[in-house]
Amino acid sequence: MTFSYPLFDMPFIGIYMIVLSFLFGAVFASFITCTAWRVVRGEDWMLGHSHCDTCGHELSTADLFPIISYIALKGKCRYCGSKVPPRDLIFEILLGLLFAGTLALHGSVDAVVVACLALEMLLLGLSLADWDSGVIPDGFLAAILVVWIMTVGFVPDMQRYAIEGVISSACVGLVMAIGTAVIGKVKKIKAGYGPAKLAMCLMLFLGFKGSVIAVGTGIVLGIVFALVCKSKKKKISLAPAISFAFIAAFLLRDVLAKFAV
Ligand SMILES: [Zn+2]
């Protein structure tokens, strides 16, 4: 069973959907940045209310509208007046733009684009968690696998999508796992397998072409991020590099498909 609704057959509907996806992106960014923050601190991520980090005052629904609350309160806590860092606002706008851009480039609503939007949200969360703690939480990886299981049956050309995904995942995962083991042995450090596991999960969603783009971009970005972490004297976190590479591969594949003769 597959479904695919072209976006621009009726331009008004297309523009409406893109604006809507921006709003969804902002809302989901607000949710996932909060979740990542709680996972890193070992707090319960499902229950518990959001609170101001300075005064601890519980935030009301009116304080939690993405983007709008921040602008209305001029970036300050309503209760104690302390400045709220703009980090969350930036991620809300970024994920909104990413959602809108992904939908516009893909040009139709189908299982592939639904999976990509869900992944973009999860990747933002796990990248933040990795950047703050140096560990990629397994819960996020499990969520990525759930997205694959729930969408794979609805993808056009499902058999090829599934076979190419599983082969790419096995190859990239194996090479990265061996690489991690070798680096750990040579440098006599305990290198984590988080990046290998993450790449393995993500490759399920890319065909052979997309995987080649992702691996190429991932190597370049991985080196850049490793150098940035070194210069900041923090634990190397590769999740942001792998996430960027995956999203770039997904979007580039769509662009290439559009302009291919
Ligand atoms: Zn406060």
Boltz pocket constraint, residues with backbone or C-beta under 6 A from the ligand:
constraints:
  - pocket:
      binder: B
      contacts: [[A, 52], [A, 53], [A, 54], [A, 55], [A, 56], [A, 57], [A, 77], [A, 78], [A, 79], [A, 80], [A, 81], [A, 82]]
      max_distance: 6.0
